[in-house]
Amino acid sequence: MATTLAAAVSVVIVAVLISGTYGRSAPVLPVTVVSDPVVTRVDTELVDIDTSIDGGTGAAAGTGMVLTPSGLVLTNNHVIAQATSIEAVDVGDGQTYSARVLGYDERRDVALIQLEGASGLAAVTLGDSARVHVGGRVVTIGNAGGVGGTPAARSGTVLALNRAIVVSDEFDGSSEHLSQLIQIHGDLQPGDSGGPMVNGAGAVIGMDTAASTDFALSGPTTGQGFAIEIDAVKRIATQIRAGEASSAVHLGPTAFIGVQIESASGGPAGAAVYEALPGHAAANAGLSAGDVITGLGARSITSANALTQALVGYRPGQRVMLSWLDSAGVSHSALITLGTGPAA
C-alpha cells in the first residue's frame, strides 16, 4: 500500500518554464556532478526536450529517455503538457528532431513521443525497480535548469519506496496525485523531469519527476526528490506502443475547443474563459471572455482541470455538446466539432 508523504514537505514537478505568460524564469542552480563511465554512457541515451506553449508565447524544457534507435522517447506528461510544438536534441548525436505525441497517461504523469526521422540512436537500459532497496545509491540525470548540452548527474540515496504524494505545479497552481514513487535524499532540479534515475550499472530504475520546493529552489543541500518506479512506467509505455487506449491512457492528438481557461471563482462553478481563440470551436459557437463552461457532453465541468480531463476522453473531429453560462448568467449550449490541440 502506498504511503503518503508528510504534509510538512511541499512538492513540485521539476519541468521548467523558460519564459511565457507566467513571467518567471527557471533558476539555474549549482549541482554536484557525478562523473564516471556509466554516467557518460547514459548521457548519450537521453534527449533535451524543448516545447512551445500557447502558440509560442511560452516555452518549457525537460528531459527524455530514448527507448529505441528509431526515436521512441519516454518522458513525463507534464514536460509536454500544453505544448503546441515539441523539439528534442539527442545528446548522443547532437541532432535536433521535431517530435509528436504518441500517447500519455495524465494521472500517472507518463508520456511517449516519437522523434521524426530519427535512426541509429543510443537507447537506455530499463532496469527493475522491484530490486531497489532503501539505502541504495542512485544517480539522477537530467537537463538541469533547461540549459541543454551535457546532462547534469548527481548522487542520491533511496529513502523510501512506493510513495504517494500530491504534487503542485508552481507555475499554474494545478496539482496531481502521484503514486509508486521512489523517494531519495538527493538533488533534483527544474528541467530534470523525464530524466533517468539509474543504479550503479546505469540501468534506469525510475523517472525523475518531483522535488521538495525548498530544495528545488535553493540548491542541493538536504532535499528530497521523487521518481516514478520504472516498472510502473514500462507498463504504461507498453500500453501506448500497443495502441491500447483506456480511461487513463490517451492515444494520439488531444481534442481542443480553443479556449484559455482558469477555474471560476466568486460565481458559478466551472471553467472560466479568459480568451476564446478566433477560428476555433468555442469562438465559433459564440463563447467569449467572461463566460463559464459548465458541461462537455454528459460531464459536468466544475473547474479548469475538470475540462482538461474531460477533453482527454475525446478525439479531434468528434462532435460533442458544450454548455456554458455567459457573463449575464444566461445558459447556452451548442454542438461543436473538436479540433486538435496540445497534450493534456
Beta strands, then each sheet from edge to edge (+ up, - down):
strand 1: 3-4
strand 2: 11-13
strand 3: 16-19
strand 4: 46-53
strand 5: 58-66
strand 6: 72-75
strand 7: 83-90
strand 8: 96-105
strand 9: 110-115
strand 10: 137-142
strand 11: 152-168
strand 12: 175-186
strand 13: 196-198
strand 14: 204-212
strand 15: 224-229
strand 16: 249-251
strand 17: 254-256
strand 18: 259-263
strand 19: 271-276
strand 20: 292-296
strand 21: 299-300
strand 22: 319-325
strand 23: 331-337
strand 24: 339-341
sheet 1: 1+ 11+ 10- 13+ 14- 2+
sheet 2: 1+ 11+ 12- 15+
sheet 3: 3+ 5- 4+ 7- 8+ 9- 6+
sheet 4: 3+ 5- 4+ 7- 8+ 16-
sheet 5: 17+ 24-
sheet 6: 18+ 19- 20+ 21-
sheet 7: 18+ 19- 20+ 22- 23+
end
